[in-house]
Amino acid sequence: MREHAFDTITRVKLVVPVRLLPTPAQAAALAATVSIWTTDGRLKDLRHIGSADQLATLRVHRRGESDLLFRDGSWFLIATCEVSEPEVFEPADWIGVDRGITNLATTSDGDNFRGRRLQRYRRWHAHKRAELQAKRTKSANRHLKTRARREARHSTHINHRIAKDIVAVAQRTGRGIALEELQGIRDRVRLHRHQRAIQSSWPFRQLEQHITYKARRAGVPMLQVDARYTSQMCPRCKYTDRSNRPSRDSFSCRRCGLAGPADVVAAVNIRDRARRAWALVNVPLPAPVRAAGRCGPFTTASGERGTRLAWKDRTYARSFQPRS
């Protein structure tokens, strides 16, 4: 039996595969053993390998049973780990993240993660997939499954890198992360036939899941805001019109003249909406405060008596009692 590698799962149920294989000297130092039940009895002292961080996580946080998986000629032992989440800190500001197809993610700081290489990679796989489908053999079907998993792993790796960079910047600067609410976007948008494959392979949901679980593990707060008109609204004068975006990459406000990259403008609008939403959520409840010279009993025109209280800058009357 071959050597085994562990995959770790956090509380958010995401599997992080082991891709870094140590040298023979490192493997001897980090190697551990496991016993597995089989139809021929229990196999003991089976070595498995993994990175030092993942092996340390397994020793401390592993819970429950493990699953043995055979994939592409290799054996993997998938173990579940429950890692405690740190307390979410109070954000000093927010980082708006705009997700797209041409640019997978654009932040309000101006950081841009392009998706052209991923699109070329997908087109190349689509070309090879068409060639294999035309053969209609068992070997071609096996190669199709292998290529599909390889393409999915490549997309997952890119999303992991993007999410890691965004969460690292938010944690280092003490800011939260604001995302658009894109649920049901594929049903709301009607595309031409040649664009359907591109949209159906758009991994925006997976990127959201990666950012979410990495932010939870780092204690970074997150918010989801309304995505409507984020790319058509001017962040300066709030003028909203489709003509503000003459092309896919550019933005130019017809009222105040603000111009810039369209994705960066959308990310800034997402950040501003997160600021307003966070301020509304954390606004304190007003406390009754008696104001000098304005308190005391009074009589209304209907003959009712009560007490007048000052509530910050407004005056309210309450404790009405019928006049005896």
C-alpha positions as CSV (number, residue, x, y, z in Angstrom):
1,M,0.0,0.0,0.0
2,R,1.2,3.5,-0.8
3,E,1.9,6.2,1.6
4,H,-1.0,8.3,2.7
5,A,-1.6,12.0,3.1
6,F,-4.0,13.7,5.4
7,D,-6.6,16.3,4.4
8,T,-7.8,18.6,7.2
9,I,-11.3,20.1,7.5
10,T,-12.1,23.0,9.7
11,R,-15.4,23.7,11.4
12,V,-16.7,25.2,8.1
13,K,-16.3,21.8,6.4
14,L,-13.8,22.7,3.8
15,V,-11.1,20.2,2.8
16,V,-7.6,21.6,2.4
17,P,-5.7,19.0,0.3
18,V,-2.0,18.3,1.0
19,R,0.0,19.2,-2.1
20,L,3.5,19.8,-0.6
21,L,5.5,16.6,-0.4
22,P,8.6,16.7,1.9
23,T,12.0,15.5,1.0
24,P,13.0,12.0,2.2
25,A,14.8,13.5,5.2
26,Q,11.8,15.6,6.1
27,A,9.4,12.7,5.5
28,A,11.4,10.6,8.0
29,A,11.1,13.3,10.6
30,L,7.5,14.1,10.0
31,A,6.2,10.6,9.3
32,A,3.5,9.1,11.4
33,T,1.6,5.8,11.3
34,V,-2.1,4.8,11.2
35,S,-4.0,1.6,11.5
36,I,-6.9,0.8,9.1
37,W,-9.6,-1.9,9.2
38,T,-9.8,-3.9,5.9
39,T,-11.7,-7.0,4.7
40,D,-8.5,-9.0,5.5
41,G,-8.2,-7.6,9.0
42,R,-6.5,-4.6,10.5
43,L,-3.4,-3.1,8.9
44,K,-1.1,-1.5,11.4
45,D,1.9,0.9,11.2
46,L,0.9,2.4,7.8
47,R,3.0,5.6,7.3
48,H,1.4,8.8,6.1
49,I,2.9,12.1,5.2
50,G,1.9,15.8,5.3
51,S,3.2,19.3,6.0
52,A,4.3,20.1,9.5
53,D,1.4,22.5,10.1
54,Q,-1.2,20.0,9.1
55,L,0.3,17.2,11.1
56,A,0.3,19.5,14.2
57,T,-3.4,20.4,13.5
58,L,-4.3,16.7,13.3
59,R,-2.6,15.9,16.6
60,V,-4.5,18.6,18.4
61,H,-7.8,19.1,16.7
62,R,-8.8,15.8,15.1
63,R,-12.3,14.6,15.9
64,G,-14.5,11.7,14.9
65,E,-13.8,9.1,12.2
66,S,-11.6,9.3,9.1
67,D,-12.4,8.2,5.5
68,L,-10.0,6.4,3.2
69,L,-10.1,7.6,-0.4
70,F,-8.4,6.3,-3.5
71,R,-8.0,8.9,-6.2
72,D,-5.8,8.9,-9.3
73,G,-3.7,6.0,-8.1
74,S,-3.0,7.5,-4.6
75,W,-4.6,6.8,-1.2
76,F,-5.8,9.7,0.9
77,L,-7.0,9.6,4.5
78,I,-9.5,12.4,5.1
79,A,-9.7,13.4,8.7
80,T,-12.1,16.0,10.3
81,C,-10.6,18.7,12.5
82,E,-12.6,21.1,14.6
83,V,-10.5,24.3,15.0
84,S,-11.8,26.9,17.5
85,E,-12.6,30.3,15.9
86,P,-11.1,33.5,17.4
87,E,-13.3,36.3,18.5
88,V,-14.3,38.7,15.7
89,F,-12.6,42.1,16.1
90,E,-14.2,45.5,15.7
91,P,-13.3,46.7,12.2
92,A,-11.7,50.1,11.7
93,D,-13.0,50.2,8.1
94,W,-14.0,47.8,5.3
95,I,-12.5,46.4,2.2
96,G,-15.1,46.1,-0.7
97,V,-14.6,43.2,-3.0
98,D,-16.2,43.1,-6.4
99,R,-16.3,39.7,-8.1
100,G,-16.5,39.2,-11.9
101,I,-15.5,36.9,-14.8
102,T,-12.8,39.0,-16.5
103,N,-11.4,40.1,-13.1
104,L,-12.1,37.4,-10.6
105,A,-11.8,39.9,-7.7
106,T,-11.2,43.6,-7.4
107,T,-10.8,45.3,-4.0
108,S,-11.5,48.9,-3.0
109,D,-7.8,49.4,-2.5
110,G,-7.2,48.9,-6.2
111,D,-5.9,45.3,-6.0
112,N,-7.0,43.4,-9.1
113,F,-7.0,39.6,-9.5
114,R,-7.3,38.9,-13.2
115,G,-9.1,35.8,-14.6
116,R,-7.6,35.7,-18.1
117,R,-5.3,32.9,-17.4
118,L,-8.1,30.8,-15.9
119,Q,-10.3,31.5,-19.0
120,R,-7.5,30.4,-21.3
121,Y,-7.0,27.3,-19.2
122,R,-10.7,26.5,-19.4
123,R,-10.8,27.0,-23.2
124,W,-7.9,24.7,-23.6
125,H,-9.6,22.0,-21.5
126,A,-12.8,22.6,-23.5
127,H,-10.9,21.9,-26.7
128,K,-9.3,18.8,-25.4
129,R,-12.7,17.7,-23.9
130,A,-14.4,18.0,-27.3
131,E,-11.6,15.8,-28.9
132,L,-12.0,13.1,-26.3
133,Q,-15.8,13.1,-26.5
134,A,-15.6,12.6,-30.2
135,K,-13.8,9.3,-29.7
136,R,-16.5,7.7,-27.5
137,T,-14.2,5.0,-25.9
138,K,-13.8,3.9,-22.4
139,S,-10.3,5.2,-22.3
140,A,-11.5,8.6,-23.5
141,N,-14.2,8.6,-20.7
142,R,-11.5,7.9,-18.1
143,H,-9.4,10.8,-19.4
144,L,-12.4,13.1,-19.4
145,K,-13.0,12.4,-15.7
146,T,-9.3,13.0,-14.9
147,R,-9.2,16.2,-16.9
148,A,-12.4,17.5,-15.2
149,R,-10.9,16.9,-11.7
150,R,-7.7,18.6,-12.8
151,E,-9.5,21.6,-14.1
152,A,-11.6,21.9,-10.8
153,R,-8.4,21.6,-8.7
154,H,-6.8,24.4,-10.7
155,S,-9.8,26.7,-10.2
156,T,-9.9,25.9,-6.5
157,H,-6.2,26.7,-6.2
158,I,-6.7,30.1,-7.8
159,N,-9.6,30.9,-5.5
160,H,-7.6,29.8,-2.4
161,R,-4.8,32.2,-3.4
162,I,-7.1,35.1,-3.9
163,A,-9.0,34.5,-0.7
164,K,-5.7,34.2,1.3
165,D,-4.4,37.5,0.0
166,I,-7.7,39.4,0.7
167,V,-8.0,38.0,4.2
168,A,-4.4,38.7,5.0
169,V,-4.7,42.3,4.0
170,A,-7.9,42.7,6.1
171,Q,-6.3,41.1,9.1
172,R,-3.2,43.1,8.9
173,T,-5.0,46.5,8.5
174,G,-7.8,45.7,11.0
175,R,-10.6,46.0,8.5
176,G,-13.6,43.9,7.6
177,I,-14.5,42.3,4.2
178,A,-17.6,43.3,2.3
179,L,-19.0,41.1,-0.5
180,E,-21.9,41.4,-2.9
181,E,-24.9,39.2,-2.5
182,L,-24.9,37.3,-5.9
183,Q,-27.3,34.6,-5.1
184,G,-29.5,33.8,-8.1
185,I,-27.4,35.9,-10.5
186,R,-27.3,33.1,-13.2
187,D,-31.1,33.1,-13.3
188,R,-31.4,36.9,-13.5
189,V,-29.0,37.4,-16.4
190,R,-29.8,36.4,-20.0
191,L,-26.8,35.7,-22.1
192,H,-26.0,34.7,-25.7
193,R,-25.2,31.1,-26.4
194,H,-21.5,31.5,-26.6
195,Q,-21.4,33.2,-23.2
196,R,-23.3,30.5,-21.3
197,A,-20.4,28.2,-20.8
198,I,-18.3,31.1,-19.4
199,Q,-21.0,32.1,-16.9
200,S,-21.8,28.6,-15.8
201,S,-18.1,28.0,-15.0
202,W,-17.8,31.2,-13.1
203,P,-16.6,30.1,-9.6
204,F,-17.9,33.2,-7.7
205,R,-19.6,31.0,-5.1
206,Q,-16.5,29.0,-4.3
207,L,-14.5,32.2,-3.9
208,E,-17.1,33.5,-1.4
209,Q,-16.9,30.3,0.6
210,H,-13.1,30.4,0.7
211,I,-13.1,34.1,1.8
212,T,-15.7,33.3,4.4
213,Y,-14.0,30.4,6.1
214,K,-10.6,32.0,6.0
215,A,-12.0,35.2,7.5
216,R,-13.7,33.2,10.3
217,R,-10.5,31.4,11.2
218,A,-8.7,34.8,11.3
219,G,-11.4,36.6,13.2
220,V,-12.1,39.1,10.4
221,P,-15.7,40.4,10.2
222,M,-17.7,40.0,7.0
223,L,-20.7,41.6,5.5
224,Q,-22.8,41.0,2.4
225,V,-24.5,44.0,0.8
226,D,-26.9,44.5,-2.0
227,A,-25.2,44.2,-5.4
228,R,-27.7,46.3,-7.4
229,Y,-26.2,49.2,-9.4
230,T,-22.8,49.0,-7.7
231,S,-21.1,49.3,-11.1
232,Q,-23.4,52.1,-12.4
233,M,-23.6,54.4,-9.3
234,C,-21.1,57.2,-8.8
235,P,-19.5,56.9,-5.3
236,R,-19.1,60.7,-5.1
237,C,-22.4,62.2,-6.2
238,K,-24.5,58.9,-6.0
239,Y,-25.8,59.5,-9.6
240,T,-26.9,56.2,-11.0
241,D,-27.3,55.5,-14.7
242,R,-26.3,52.9,-17.2
243,S,-24.5,55.5,-19.3
244,N,-22.0,56.0,-16.5
245,R,-20.3,52.8,-17.7
246,P,-19.6,53.3,-21.4
247,S,-17.5,50.0,-21.6
248,R,-16.8,47.0,-19.4
249,D,-13.6,48.3,-18.0
250,S,-14.2,52.1,-17.7
251,F,-16.5,54.3,-15.5
252,S,-17.3,57.9,-16.1
253,C,-20.0,59.8,-14.2
254,R,-22.2,62.0,-16.4
255,R,-22.9,64.4,-13.6
256,C,-19.7,65.1,-11.7
257,G,-17.1,63.7,-14.1
258,L,-15.6,61.1,-11.8
259,A,-13.7,58.5,-13.9
260,G,-11.8,55.3,-13.2
261,P,-11.8,51.5,-13.6
262,A,-15.3,50.2,-13.4
263,D,-14.5,47.3,-11.1
264,V,-12.7,49.5,-8.6
265,V,-15.7,51.9,-8.5
266,A,-18.0,49.0,-7.9
267,A,-15.7,47.8,-5.0
268,V,-15.7,51.3,-3.5
269,N,-19.6,51.3,-3.6
270,I,-19.6,48.0,-1.9
271,R,-17.3,49.4,0.8
272,D,-19.5,52.4,1.3
273,R,-22.6,50.2,1.6
274,A,-20.9,48.1,4.2
275,R,-20.0,51.2,6.2
276,R,-23.6,52.3,6.3
277,A,-24.9,48.8,7.1
278,W,-22.4,48.4,10.0
279,A,-23.2,51.8,11.4
280,L,-26.9,51.0,11.4
281,V,-26.3,47.6,13.1
282,N,-24.1,49.0,15.8
283,V,-26.0,52.2,16.5
284,P,-26.8,52.4,20.3
285,L,-30.4,52.5,21.5
286,P,-31.4,55.9,22.6
287,A,-31.5,56.3,26.4
288,P,-34.0,58.7,28.1
289,V,-32.3,61.8,29.5
290,R,-34.1,64.5,31.5
291,A,-33.5,68.0,30.2
292,A,-33.3,70.9,32.6
293,G,-36.2,73.3,32.3
294,R,-38.3,71.0,30.1
295,C,-39.3,68.3,32.6
296,G,-42.2,68.1,34.9
297,P,-45.9,67.6,34.9
298,F,-48.1,69.1,32.2
299,T,-51.7,69.0,31.0
300,T,-52.8,68.3,27.4
301,A,-55.6,69.9,25.6
302,S,-57.8,66.9,26.2
303,G,-57.3,67.1,29.9
304,E,-54.7,64.4,30.4
305,R,-51.7,64.8,32.6
306,G,-48.2,63.3,32.1
307,T,-44.5,63.8,32.4
308,R,-42.4,65.4,29.6
309,L,-39.0,63.8,29.0
310,A,-36.2,64.9,26.7
311,W,-34.7,62.1,24.5
312,K,-31.4,63.6,23.2
313,D,-32.5,66.3,20.8
314,R,-36.2,65.4,20.7
315,T,-39.0,65.7,23.2
316,Y,-41.5,63.0,23.9
317,A,-44.5,62.8,26.2
318,R,-45.4,59.6,28.0
319,S,-47.0,58.3,31.2
320,F,-50.4,59.7,30.4
321,Q,-53.0,59.4,33.1
322,P,-56.6,60.5,32.9
323,R,-57.4,63.6,34.9
324,S,-59.2,62.8,38.1
